[in-house]
């Protein structure tokens, strides 16, 4: 399935600011423990701050030949030399993104139901996140979770369409196996890594789950 790393860290600026987390330190430890795919989600940060942070994070990923993405902003992805973008459920098409970033650009899409995954399949996205599967750790009260059964039904459609699906929303090492058994290609994480007391240990726990399944 496209050869993407199966553990995906979304480095959310708003979460980091709220909880006084050093994103550069977290991503450095994530990479040291074997993490190889990160997207920078800028939230309400200004472009100058995002660019400064993006340069540091992209350097960490590029040093290990990992995948660095920019959430929502293909224009900043271009300036940072990112591998691609991760866009919300509705936004630019893959054709528009690749016109800007080139034909090899990685194109991720946030999806929350089967219709959105179906559109992603038809448009030829590189991957999708699907959730929230469980209650989100970083966005309390975000909305009703899909649950394992509904996630499985949607993921089956994605597998048939050769589209990698990352489970997102409350994904922890202890429920990661459920996600994978339900058809997830990989695990997308925000709070489970950003909020960990020991980022490297948490990263290894996630990777161990992925290696087992």
N, C-alpha and C positions, 0 to 999 in steps of 0.2 A: 504493500500500500504506500507507494510514493517514497518510501524510505525515510519518512519523517521520524525524529525522536519521539518516543512514546510518553515521556513526561514533559509537560508544558507548563511553565511558570508564567503567570500574568502578573507583571510587576506594576501594581496599581499605585499611582502617585497619591491619590486621595487617601487610600488606606494607610499608606506609609506616613503621610503627614498627620493624620488623625492619631495614629498610635506611636508617633515619634520613632519610626523605623528608618534606618539608613539603607536605602535600596541598593546602593553600590556594594555595601558590605554583604547584604543578603545574597545578591546575585553572585558575588565573588565566592561565597561559601557554597552556594548551589552548584556552581560550575566546578569547584574543587571536589565536590562529592560525586560528580558525574552527570549533573544536569546539562542538557545541551540545546534547549529550546526555550526562549524567553521573548515575550512581547511587552513592550513598554506602553502602559495605558495612562495617558497624561492627565485625565480628569480635568480639573480646573486650573492646572498650572499654565503659566504663560509660556510662549514659544521659546524664549531665550533659556528659561530654566529647563524646559524639555530637551532642547538641543544639547545643553551642557550635560545633562544626565544621560541622554541617548548616546553621546560620544563615549562616555565611560562604560556604559553597559554593552554597547556594540563591540568595543575593544575586548571586553572579557569574553564574549561569545566567539568573536572572530579568532581569538588566540587559540581556541580549541576546535576550530572549524565547526562551531555550532550554528544554530539558526537564530537570527535576531530579527524580530518583527516590530512594526510600529502600529499601535492601535489607532484606527480611525483616520490617520493623517498620511495619505500617500505622498503628499508634498514634503513632509518631514522625513518620511522613509527614503525618499530620493536623496535628500541632502545628507542623510546619515549613511547612505550606502547600505541600507537594510536589505535583508533577503526578500522582504515583502511586507504585507499589511494584514491586519485582522480588522474587519469592518463589522458594524452592527448589522442586524438582520436586513435592514433596508439601506441601501447606499449605492456607491459606485459599482458598476458591473466589472467582472474579471477583465473584459475587453478594455474598458477604460483604464483600469489599474495597470494592465500590461502595456498599454500604449505609453504610459508614463514611466513605468519601472522596467520594462523590457519583458520579453516572452518567457523568461525563466522565473519570474517573480512568483513567490509563494502567496497564495490568496486564501486567507481564512475568513470564515463568516460565523457570526453568532446566530444560533438557531434555538428556538424554544418550542417548536412543534413540528409535526410531520409535514405540513405544507411548506414551511420554510426550508426544511431539509430537501424536500422534493425540488424546490426552485434551485437550491444549491447544486443538486445533481445535474439538472438540465443546463445550468450555466457553466458547468465545468470548474467549480471551485476546487482548490487543492485539499482543503479539509474544513470541517465545521466543529464548533463546540456545541454541545446540546445540554440544556439544563434550564433551571436548576434541577438536578436529579434528586438531591436531598436539600435540606435547609442550608442556604448559603451562609458561610462563616463570615464573609466580608460584607455582605449586603443583607443584614437582618431584616426580615419582613419584606423581602424583595417580591415575593409572590408565591403561589402554590407550587410545590415541587411536583415533578413529573411522576416520580416513583419508578421502581425498577421495571414493572410490567409494561408501562407505557414507553419507557425508554427503550426496552427491548424491541417492541414492535416498530418503533421509528428507526432504530439502529439496523434492524434487519433490512429495511428498505435501502438504507445507505450502503450497507455491505453489498447488496445486489447491484447498486449503482457505482461500486468501486470508489466510495467516498469515505475516507477516514473520519471517524467521529471520536472526539474527545469528550468524556464525561466531565461536566462542570457543575459546581454547586454543592458544597458540603462534602467534597471528596477527600477522604482520609485514608491512610494506609489500611485501617481496619475494615473499611467498606470498599476498598479499591478492587478486591477480588470480585465482589458483586457486580461492579461496573463492567469489568472485563467479561465476566460470564454472561452479562446482558448484551454483549455485542460491541462494547467500546473498543476502539483501536488503542486509545491512550487515555491518560488522566490529565486534566487541566486543573491547576491549583492556584489559588490566591492565598486565602487565610491559612491553609494548612502548612504553607512554607513561610509566608511573611510573619505569621504569628507564632512560629515555633521557637521554643527556648533554645534549641540546638538545630540550626538550619541544616547543617551537614548530616546529622543523624536522621532528621526527618526526610531529607532527600534520599538517603540510602534506603530508608524504609519503603518509600514509594517505589524506588527502582527495584527493590527486592520483590515487591508484589508483581511488578510488570515482568520480571524474569521468570516468576513461577507460573504465569498464565500465558 
